[in-house]
Amino acid sequence: MTDKTALASKPVGRIPPQRQHTPPFEALRVFDAVGRLGGIRKAATWLDRDHAVISRHLRTLETWLGTKLIERSAHGSMLTPAGRDYHAKIALALDEISHATLDLLNQGNHTSLNIHCAPGFALLWLSGRLEAFEEKNPEIDILLKPTVRAPDFAAHEADAYIAFNADYEEQPEMPGAIHSQTLAHVPIISVASPQYLEKSPDIQSAEDLKAHSLLHEDSYEAWQNWLLEYGVRDVEDLSGPRLSQGHLTLEAARRGRGVALANLVTASRDFQTNRLKIIDVENGSLTRLSGRYDLYMRSDRWSDRLPRRFRQWLKREIKKDVATAINELDSSSDSTSESG
């Protein structure tokens, strides 16, 4: 490539900034950490630097700019108005540098797949089935990370993210360029162990559940929305254990602590082994409230061969399990009706 051709490939009308217009990069990086984390000590811990080194870089930047960026007091430190304005602009630029570098470093990395997903789905469904996919695709290197937080795709935190989104929840925001696909729609159902149901008052309707020990995740929202769908009112005063995540409420239900909300994917094996039973509050109907499993994936990997195979396999397996679970429950319901 000639010099003329090389220059022609660059953006027209742009020249490098003057050296005197670009502060020391390490000082900028330190200032950015202080601005994002909200303090010098937190930035020192994050960057693994001595507190005095962080302060020195900040003074260097303030001297270079001729502007005070940090207000220090006995209670800590905070950005000045000028510091907040400057940080908002340089933070975007530093993110662009980081993301561009990660894009280049990960270019051509087509045999690995970094999957983040909800802990319950990872523990109760995906981890037990990945081996079958890996046997058919031995060249792939899969990293599975259970997490309740959506990854930053622009920062290459993950290639794919699997989330369960209830009908009453808003679509989650996903930073970065992504494609998404709904894998399956799944009924949300109330479940309890046979032992709990034997020792507890009969449940004939959703209203009866308010008198039972309801097992919650991190808030009462899920049960409130579920009960409202079944026509139950006055759900603001719900109580019961809060266990942070769905797989923990399922485990508590298995041990007879109360009634949990579940879906046909993560609880399918519990029904097969009779560890949990569905509480039928509407003559076999499982469709009042549902959710969906959604797959989010980096746009630049959406059409790659292995991610495409994984996506197709995942959708097929989830749909098959949901259909099997519904058929089994229908058969069980029919058998109960005939015996009655």
Secondary structure, DSSP 4 states (H G I P E B T S, - for coil): --HHHHHHTSPTT--PPPGGGS--HHHHHHHHHHHHHTSHHHHHHHHT--HHHHHHHHHHHHHHHTS--EEEETTEEEE-HHHHHHHHHHHHHHHHHHHHHHHHHTTT--SEEEEEE-HHHIIIIITTTHHHHHHH-TT-EEEEEE-SS---GGGTS-SEEEEEEETTSPPPP--SSEEEEEEEEEEEEEEE-HHHHHHS----SGGGGGGS-B-BSSSSHHHHHHHHHTT----TT--S-B-SSHHHHHHHHHTTS-BEEEETTTTHHHHHTTS-EE--SSTT---SSEEEEEEEEEGGGTTSHHHHHHHHHHHHHHHHHHHHHHHHHHHHHHHHHHH-
